Amino acid sequence: MTEESSESAETPKEEMSFLDHLEELRWHIARSAIAIVSLGIVAFINKKFVFDGIILGPKNSDFLTFRALCKASVKLNELLPSIFSADTLCIGQNMPQLQNINMAGQFTSHIMTSIVVGLIVAFPYVFWEIWRFVSPGLKDGERNNARGAVFTVSLLFFFGVLFGYFIISPLSVNFFLTYSVSESVQNMPTLGTYISTVTTVVLACGFVFQLPVVVLVLTKLGILSPLILRKFRKHAFVGALVLSAVITPPDVFSQFLVTLPLIVLYEISIFISARIEKKAS
């Protein structure tokens, strides 16, 4: 090898300046925004499917979750008639109608819902853009270890969205729409508050299901360890039980439906953290 070629091999790539990084980030954000808006427009056009078929589903008495709970109630009544009646878990049957009290309320809700749907559907692409911006700053070994990150994060996000939509949302909607402090007070929920509840729950669950990924990153950075996670296991379990008790009807079965996935996620996080620590030692 000549001296010139040896010199060029040892010369590192020219690093981007701070302004170059900002410019690069701007284009990643712009492409992500275009994807979200484009899919949001598709959702806006398909109003009937988005609202009647998806958004308003968790308040309909024939929603999949409510039908499954009613069937489970019948089965439990056959097995444990002294504890469960045939309609103990038959919730979501007598919910009040939604109303709109603002002149532009339905139009505004239509736009905001379309954007949320666009964000959910475009999430894999948005995260891929984030990954394209972050990955050049990683070392080759770190980049190899993070293969499949887009697929894993997207899969966990969609699992969380489905869990939020089919489990948390209908239970929350049933609780809030039927809860009453007095018989003299009538519930008159608005469209805006209903949509806000459903979309917030669904998005929150999508991001909560990223817990194993967050633990993985924090463990690699040395901020978390399996010892810390095990130490706070009881606190995490109590938190999951409190959350499930607040948003579910007052029965053990519904609370179990909500608590179990959260506990499983936490245990998976401990396992991941322990594996990473073992490899590093």
C-alpha positions in Angstrom: 0.0 0.0 0.0 1.4 3.4 -1.0 1.8 6.2 1.5 -0.9 8.2 -0.2 -3.5 5.4 -0.1 -2.6 4.6 3.6 -3.1 8.3 4.4 -6.5 8.4 2.7 -7.6 5.2 4.5 -6.8 6.7 7.9 -8.5 10.0 7.1 -12.0 10.0 8.8 -15.1 11.1 6.9 -15.8 14.7 7.0 -18.2 15.3 9.9 -21.4 17.2 9.3 -21.7 20.6 11.0 -24.5 21.4 13.4 -26.4 23.3 10.8 -26.1 20.4 8.4 -27.6 18.1 11.0 -30.5 20.6 11.5 -31.1 20.6 7.7 -31.0 16.8 7.6 -33.4 16.7 10.6 -35.7 19.2 8.9 -36.1 17.0 5.8 -36.8 13.9 7.9 -39.5 15.8 9.8 -40.9 17.2 6.6 -41.2 13.7 5.0 -42.8 12.3 8.1 -45.3 15.1 8.2 -46.2 14.6 4.5 -46.8 10.9 5.2 -49.1 11.7 8.2 -51.0 14.4 6.4 -51.4 12.2 3.2 -52.8 9.3 5.2 -54.9 11.7 7.3 -56.5 13.0 4.1 -57.3 9.4 3.1 -58.9 9.0 6.5 -60.8 12.3 6.2 -62.3 11.2 2.8 -63.4 7.8 4.3 -65.4 9.5 7.1 -68.1 6.8 7.4 -65.6 3.9 7.8 -63.4 5.8 10.2 -66.2 7.0 12.5 -69.0 4.5 12.2 -66.7 1.5 11.8 -63.8 2.4 14.1 -64.0 5.5 16.3 -67.6 5.0 17.6 -67.1 1.2 17.9 -66.2 1.2 21.6 -69.6 2.7 22.5 -71.8 0.4 20.5 -73.4 -2.5 22.4 -72.4 -5.0 19.7 -68.7 -4.1 19.9 -66.4 -7.1 19.8 -65.2 -6.7 23.4 -68.7 -6.3 24.8 -69.9 -9.4 23.0 -66.9 -11.4 24.2 -67.5 -10.3 27.8 -71.1 -11.2 27.7 -70.3 -14.7 26.4 -67.6 -15.0 29.1 -70.2 -14.0 31.7 -72.5 -16.8 30.6 -69.7 -19.4 30.7 -68.5 -18.2 34.1 -72.1 -18.4 35.4 -72.3 -22.0 34.3 -69.0 -22.8 36.2 -69.4 -20.5 39.2 -73.1 -19.6 39.5 -72.6 -18.4 43.1 -70.2 -15.7 42.0 -71.1 -14.8 38.4 -74.6 -14.1 37.1 -75.3 -14.5 33.3 -75.0 -10.7 32.8 -72.3 -9.8 35.3 -69.8 -8.9 32.6 -72.4 -7.7 30.0 -71.4 -4.0 30.0 -71.7 -1.3 27.3 -75.4 -2.0 26.7 -77.1 1.2 27.8 -74.7 4.0 26.9 -76.0 7.6 26.3 -76.0 9.1 22.9 -73.2 11.6 22.1 -74.0 15.2 21.4 -72.3 18.1 19.7 -72.7 21.6 21.3 -70.2 23.6 19.1 -71.1 24.8 15.7 -67.8 23.6 14.2 -67.4 20.8 16.7 -68.0 17.9 14.3 -65.8 19.4 11.6 -63.0 20.0 14.1 -63.3 16.5 15.5 -63.2 15.1 11.9 -59.9 16.9 11.2 -58.3 15.9 14.5 -59.4 12.3 14.3 -58.1 12.1 10.7 -54.6 13.4 11.8 -54.5 10.8 14.7 -55.4 8.0 12.3 -52.8 9.2 9.8 -50.2 9.2 12.6 -51.1 5.7 13.7 -51.0 4.2 10.2 -47.8 6.2 9.2 -46.0 5.3 12.5 -43.6 2.7 10.9 -42.5 5.2 8.2 -42.2 8.0 10.8 -40.0 5.8 13.0 -38.0 4.7 10.0 -37.2 8.4 9.2 -36.1 8.9 12.9 -33.9 5.8 12.6 -32.4 7.1 9.3 -31.4 10.3 11.2 -30.0 8.5 14.3 -28.3 5.4 12.8 -25.4 7.2 11.1 -24.2 8.4 14.5 -24.0 4.8 15.8 -20.9 2.6 15.7 -21.0 -0.4 13.3 -21.5 -2.8 16.3 -24.3 -0.8 17.7 -26.0 -0.5 14.3 -25.7 -4.3 13.8 -27.2 -5.0 17.3 -30.1 -2.7 16.4 -31.1 -4.5 13.2 -34.9 -4.9 13.0 -35.4 -1.9 15.3 -38.1 -0.4 13.0 -40.0 -3.7 12.7 -39.8 -4.3 16.5 -40.9 -0.8 17.5 -43.7 -0.7 15.0 -44.9 -4.2 16.0 -45.0 -3.2 19.7 -46.8 0.1 18.8 -49.5 -1.7 16.9 -50.0 -4.3 19.6 -50.4 -1.4 22.1 -52.9 0.4 19.8 -54.9 -2.8 19.4 -54.8 -3.4 23.2 -55.9 0.2 23.8 -58.7 0.0 21.3 -60.2 -3.4 22.1 -59.5 -3.5 25.9 -58.8 -0.2 27.5 -61.1 2.0 25.4 -64.4 0.1 25.7 -63.8 -0.4 29.4 -63.0 3.3 29.9 -65.9 4.5 27.8 -68.3 2.2 29.6 -67.0 3.4 33.0 -67.1 7.2 32.2 -70.4 7.2 30.2 -72.3 5.2 32.8 -70.7 6.5 36.0 -73.0 8.7 38.1 -72.7 10.5 41.4 -76.5 10.8 41.7 -79.6 9.7 39.9 -80.6 13.3 39.5 -77.6 14.0 37.3 -77.8 12.9 33.7 -74.7 12.1 31.6 -74.7 14.0 28.3 -71.2 13.3 26.8 -70.0 15.4 23.9 -68.4 14.1 20.7 -65.2 15.9 21.4 -64.7 14.5 24.9 -65.5 11.0 23.6 -63.0 11.2 20.8 -60.4 12.7 23.0 -60.7 9.8 25.5 -60.5 7.1 22.8 -57.6 8.6 20.8 -55.6 9.5 24.0 -56.0 5.9 25.4 -55.1 4.3 22.1 -52.0 6.4 21.5 -50.9 6.1 25.1 -51.1 2.3 25.0 -49.1 2.3 21.7 -46.3 4.2 23.4 -46.6 2.3 26.7 -45.9 -0.9 24.8 -42.5 0.5 23.9 -41.4 -0.2 27.5 -39.1 -3.1 26.5 -37.4 -1.0 23.9 -36.9 1.9 26.4 -35.5 -0.5 29.0 -33.2 -1.9 26.4 -31.8 1.5 25.5 -31.5 2.7 29.1 -29.7 -0.6 30.1 -27.2 -0.1 27.3 -26.6 3.4 28.5 -26.0 2.1 32.1 -29.0 4.0 33.5 -31.1 1.0 34.3 -30.3 -2.5 35.5 -32.3 -5.7 36.1 -31.5 -5.1 39.9 -33.3 -1.8 39.8 -36.3 -3.2 37.8 -36.6 -6.1 40.2 -36.4 -3.7 43.2 -39.4 -1.7 41.9 -41.4 -4.8 40.6 -43.9 -4.6 43.5 -44.4 -0.9 42.8 -45.0 -1.5 39.1 -47.5 -4.3 39.9 -49.4 -2.0 42.3 -49.5 0.7 39.7 -50.9 -1.7 37.1 -53.6 -2.8 39.6 -54.5 0.7 40.5 -54.8 1.7 36.8 -56.9 -1.3 36.0 -59.2 -0.7 39.0 -59.8 2.9 37.9 -60.7 2.2 34.3 -62.5 -1.1 34.5 -65.8 -2.2 36.0 -65.6 -3.5 39.6 -65.0 -7.1 38.9 -61.9 -9.2 39.0 -62.1 -10.5 35.4 -62.0 -7.1 33.8 -59.1 -5.9 36.0 -57.2 -9.1 35.1 -57.6 -8.3 31.4 -55.9 -4.9 31.8 -53.3 -5.8 34.4 -51.9 -9.0 32.9 -50.4 -7.4 29.7 -48.8 -4.6 31.8 -47.2 -7.1 34.1 -46.0 -9.2 31.1 -44.4 -6.2 29.5 -42.6 -5.4 32.8 -41.3 -8.9 33.1 -40.1 -8.9 29.5 -38.3 -5.7 30.2 -36.5 -7.3 33.2 -35.5 -10.3 31.0 -34.1 -8.0 28.3 -32.2 -5.9 30.8 -30.7 -9.0 32.3 -29.6 -10.4 28.9 -27.9 -7.1 28.0 -26.1 -6.9 31.3 -24.9 -10.5 31.0 -23.6 -9.9 27.5 -21.8 -6.8 28.6 -20.0 -8.5 31.5 
